[in-house]
Amino acid sequence: MAKLTSNPSSGHRLDVELADRPYPILINEGLTQSAGPLIRDTLPKAKHAVVISDSALGGLVAGVANSLEAANFRLTRITVPSGETSKSVQQVERLWTDMLADFTDRGSIVVAIGGGVVGDLAGFAAASFARGIPLIQIPTTLLSQVDSSVGGKTGINLPGTKNIVGAFWQPRLVMIDPLTLSTLPQREYASGLAEVAKYGVIMAPDLFSYLEENVESARNKDIGTINHLVAKSCLCKAEVVEEDERETSGRRAILNYGHTFGHAIEAEAGYGTLLHGEAVSIGMNMAAELARLLGRVDEAFCRRQRDLLRGLSLPICADGYDAQVLWEKMQHDKKMQHGSLHFVLPSRIGHVELVAGVEKAHVLDAIAACSS
Amino acid sequence: MAKLTSNPSSGHRLDVELADRPYPILINEGLTQSAGPLIRDTLPKAKHAVVISDSALGGLVAGVANSLEAANFRLTRITVPSGETSKSVQQVERLWTDMLADFTDRGSIVVAIGGGVVGDLAGFAAASFARGIPLIQIPTTLLSQVDSSVGGKTGINLPGTKNIVGAFWQPRLVMIDPLTLSTLPQREYASGLAEVAKYGVIMAPDLFSYLEENVESARNKDIGTINHLVAKSCLCKAEVVEEDERETSGRRAILNYGHTFGHAIEAEAGYGTLLHGEAVSIGMNMAAELARLLGRVDEAFCRRQRDLLRGLSLPICADGYDAQVLWEKMQHDKKMQHGSLHFVLPSRIGHVELVAGVEKAHVLDAIAACSS
């Protein structure tokens, strides 16, 4: 089982226990300044580090690179344009080619610095170069810190389908420095808070209450609050992933709370119009309304979740979407899974269930209830 | 440990025991006619099979496809041009795209039919599509039957470097039908025999003696002889791979006997001029000569290996290569591994050792001894 230890000076350390190999997630302010020695401790024999970073990041990457050089790593630096379109075959081919040209081999490691796009893309490059070389993740957005840094999913998109090519490739170390969030645009930051709230609803009532009691400091990027939220979120995700590492038992499905609606909204809006967390926030509200229509929760539950999401500056309503179109989009997603449409629905704060066979009329009503 | 069981009617069955998941290699004539039911038994819930085959194969693929359809698999058929150039980013992208277009998902499997090129390429597509779907290998060349069907290596080339992108992805079932070799060109067939002889030298004196005693029937594609050679070769490789699945302990290096010289010869000849097994055969002869120069084996050993290789219609001499150029090529390979140049050298039939620090003069002499 994942184990979280906390210490006033060294911050949080979460040990993720997976079948293959356990790895730690370290969470502390200023941590990236010690990237070199920490990575050297993790991989004493590595000779060469390929630092793959979001092109929008400047000083942070230089700091990590200097620290790696001081720890005796030969360096290759590659930047990736910001945005989802970088998760492409063309970009991963460019990474492979650049890595090969600079003599990357099985004595090398990949250090990914950025949000989910860089983590997924660089992670897949690490998973597939020389049949897999060690990966270090330094996520720099709240969303990637609480979501993609745990679980080992790496990958790229094909036109029309996200994450369809990739690998499960667990990092050897994840370093989370909440100071990296200081320059993150507020809207992107809030988008990450949606996933934190999600963990609260699906499995962690204490996390949900903590968020309610600290809405203000969460919204204002208070370092102590972020440390706590990130550590608890990673612990939640680690617990689920440990039970279902390769997404075979169905347990991992609860992480999709708010996502069935959310994906449909995101796709209809056009990717990039709504941020992922914003679509999830609206989707969580719709899922709660659907649960209420089915008698699984009461109006008080819906209000409580709505109040929290709104307090975190997240949208809870979808403007101008046709419920029928969203329904069809969900059907299409279902078809892509060769399966039936399931919803992850809450029964109380801290508990959700997988529900099949929901009637279309109820789904349309739930969407309508969340349209402004 | 790998277990080989044999039965007059059902042929050979080799159970390969790997950390993750054991899988069987079935070896029998006419086996491909039962592909559907055998694959159905292995993967009872799979709904859809993507059959990826060498474009030069006709009737065999149709037979497997019909058998799969009769076993209730929806089918997608994709062919790949013959030859090493198909192990490219472009081809794997085409596979991913075609698979996606025909609704491949986690309820699908990949069935690879062909030689090493198709096995490696389709294997990587299976490893990376939807983060990994089940793979069935039906190798149709002797080389792929005795070599690439065991070990789980999949991958593609980048310009100038073979197999640099890929994954370890173990098949769920390997089906080897010696009848598929009947149409294989004699030269390609003999190339596979080089790897069989290699297993004899590195670890299986009984296999080496069997080859000596059955040179004629081996060369003439006698079905019973092939069955035995393939089963014993796969057993050898499985034993090595089980000890060193991810090529981390160094044990797997013994499989490179004849390959240090062989790769240099292959590269200098230009890929495709010499077949892989032909280069390995010459490389084995050079390695034996080098071992003799170092006092590790006597001339009788070299003669015995030479006689067998010649008896199998394999070349043992390199014409017109500059020893100095081959040496430099080996140095370059060494540099690519961030390591020192090791040779796998025999001490007797059935035993080899990893030897470092060999002097250049001895290597040049060994090459010269094998030049006609």
Interface residues (C-beta under 8 A of the other chain):
Chain A: K47 H48 V89 E93 W96 T97 L100 F103 D105 R106 G107 F124 A127 S128 F129 A130 R131 G132 K153 G155 L158 G160 T161 I164 V165 G166 A167 F168 R246 E247 K335 M336 Q337 H338
Chain B: K47 H48 V89 E93 W96 T97 L100 F103 D105 R106 G107 F124 A127 S128 F129 A130 R131 G132 K153 G155 L158 G160 T161 I164 V165 G166 A167 F168 R246 K335 M336 Q337 H338
